[in-house]
Amino acid sequence: MIRNFQYRIYPTGKQEKQMLVILDVCRRLWNYFLSQKIETYKNTKKSISAFTQINEIPKLALKDDILRTVYSQVLRDVPMRLEKAFQAFFRRIKSGDVPGFPRFKCKERYNSFTYPQYGSTFMLNGNGKFNLPKIGHVKIKYCREAKVKWKTCVVKRTSNNKWY
């Protein structure tokens, strides 16, 4: 059974600035890969897979230094999220619902990033801090203990600039 737990985190000013940079980089990457998918389909009538786009990330990182400031697993999750958006789009077309093509994202519409692997990637230590790669130890309000194996961690910013 899959369970979700949501905890409030309290980043320092420097950590919050780094998280906003990560959100911005992920948003730009989303928009780049979406435009790439659209252009490729227009020109060749074929789709680019998420894995092709994931393999392109190291090449992009050589050109743009800001991509190196973001943890690689977070960057690899962006094409996977885009692929899920396209799968949902095609599922809605097939079922006859209102399709809703995946959108380009502005700063207000891209509010989360995901660490897809547990282990040394993100860990909760005993003193109320949560380790996030490339961000550091973030204070967490750990109100209930989750006695389960953690799989992924999604860091989300709400509209009133609170982090979860």
C-alpha positions in Angstrom: 0.0 0.0 0.0 1.3 3.4 -0.9 1.0 6.1 1.7 1.8 9.8 1.6 3.0 11.8 4.5 3.3 15.6 4.4 5.6 17.5 6.7 6.2 21.2 7.0 9.8 22.2 6.4 11.5 25.4 7.5 14.4 26.2 5.2 16.9 29.0 6.1 17.1 32.0 3.8 20.0 30.5 1.9 18.3 27.1 1.5 15.0 28.7 0.4 17.0 30.7 -2.3 18.6 27.4 -3.5 15.2 25.7 -3.6 13.8 28.6 -5.7 16.8 28.1 -8.1 16.0 24.4 -8.3 12.3 25.2 -9.1 13.4 27.7 -11.8 15.9 25.2 -13.4 13.3 22.4 -13.4 10.7 24.8 -14.9 13.0 25.9 -17.7 13.9 22.2 -18.3 10.2 21.3 -18.5 9.6 24.1 -21.0 12.6 23.1 -23.1 11.6 19.4 -23.2 8.0 20.3 -24.0 9.0 22.5 -26.9 11.4 19.8 -28.1 8.6 17.2 -28.0 6.2 19.5 -29.9 8.8 20.5 -32.6 9.9 16.9 -33.1 6.3 15.7 -33.6 5.6 18.5 -36.0 8.7 17.7 -38.1 8.8 13.9 -38.0 5.4 12.8 -36.7 7.3 10.8 -34.0 7.6 11.3 -30.3 10.7 11.6 -28.2 10.9 9.3 -25.3 11.6 10.5 -21.8 14.7 8.4 -21.7 16.1 10.1 -24.8 15.5 13.4 -23.0 17.1 12.1 -19.8 20.2 11.1 -21.7 20.4 14.7 -23.1 20.6 16.3 -19.7 24.4 15.8 -19.2 25.0 17.5 -22.6 22.8 20.4 -21.5 24.7 20.6 -18.2 28.0 21.1 -20.1 26.5 24.1 -21.9 24.6 25.6 -18.9 26.4 25.7 -15.5 23.2 26.3 -13.5 22.1 22.7 -14.3 25.1 21.5 -12.2 23.8 23.2 -9.1 20.8 20.9 -9.1 20.9 17.3 -8.0 21.0 15.0 -11.0 18.1 12.8 -9.9 15.8 15.9 -9.6 16.7 16.9 -13.2 16.0 13.3 -14.4 12.6 13.4 -12.9 11.5 16.4 -15.0 11.2 14.4 -18.3 9.4 11.6 -16.4 6.8 14.1 -15.2 6.4 15.4 -18.7 5.9 11.9 -20.0 3.2 11.3 -17.3 1.5 14.5 -18.4 1.4 13.3 -22.0 0.2 9.8 -21.0 -2.6 11.5 -19.1 -3.4 13.7 -22.1 -3.7 10.7 -24.4 -5.7 8.7 -21.9 -8.2 11.6 -21.7 -8.5 11.8 -25.5 -9.1 8.0 -25.7 -11.8 8.1 -23.0 -13.5 11.1 -24.5 -12.8 13.6 -21.7 -11.6 17.1 -22.1 -7.9 16.4 -23.1 -5.9 19.4 -21.7 -2.6 19.4 -23.6 0.5 19.7 -21.3 1.3 23.4 -20.8 4.4 25.5 -20.7 5.0 26.5 -17.1 5.4 30.0 -15.7 7.0 30.6 -12.2 3.6 30.4 -10.5 2.7 27.1 -12.1 5.8 25.0 -11.3 5.8 24.5 -7.6 7.5 21.2 -6.8 10.5 19.0 -7.4 11.1 15.4 -6.6 13.9 13.3 -5.2 12.9 9.9 -6.7 15.3 7.6 -4.7 15.6 7.0 -1.0 18.9 6.1 0.8 21.7 8.5 1.0 19.7 10.9 -1.2 17.4 12.3 1.5 17.4 11.2 5.1 15.8 12.2 8.3 18.2 12.4 11.2 17.4 12.4 14.9 17.6 16.1 15.6 14.6 17.3 13.5 16.5 17.9 10.3 16.1 16.4 6.9 19.0 16.1 4.5 18.3 17.2 0.9 21.2 17.0 -1.6 22.5 20.3 -2.8 20.4 22.1 -0.2 21.6 20.7 3.1 20.0 19.9 6.4 16.5 21.5 6.5 14.5 21.8 9.7 11.4 19.7 9.6 8.3 19.6 11.8 8.1 15.8 12.3 4.7 15.6 14.0 4.1 11.8 13.4 6.5 9.1 12.8 6.3 7.2 9.6 7.3 3.6 10.2 7.5 2.8 6.6 10.2 2.7 4.0 10.4 6.0 2.2 10.5 5.8 -1.6 10.5 9.4 -2.9 10.5 12.9 -1.5 8.6 15.8 -3.1 9.5 19.3 -2.0 6.6 21.6 -2.6 6.1 25.4 -2.3 2.5 26.6 -1.6 1.1 29.8 -2.9 1.8 31.6 0.4 5.5 30.5 0.3 5.3 27.7 2.8 7.4 24.6 2.1 6.3 21.0 2.5 
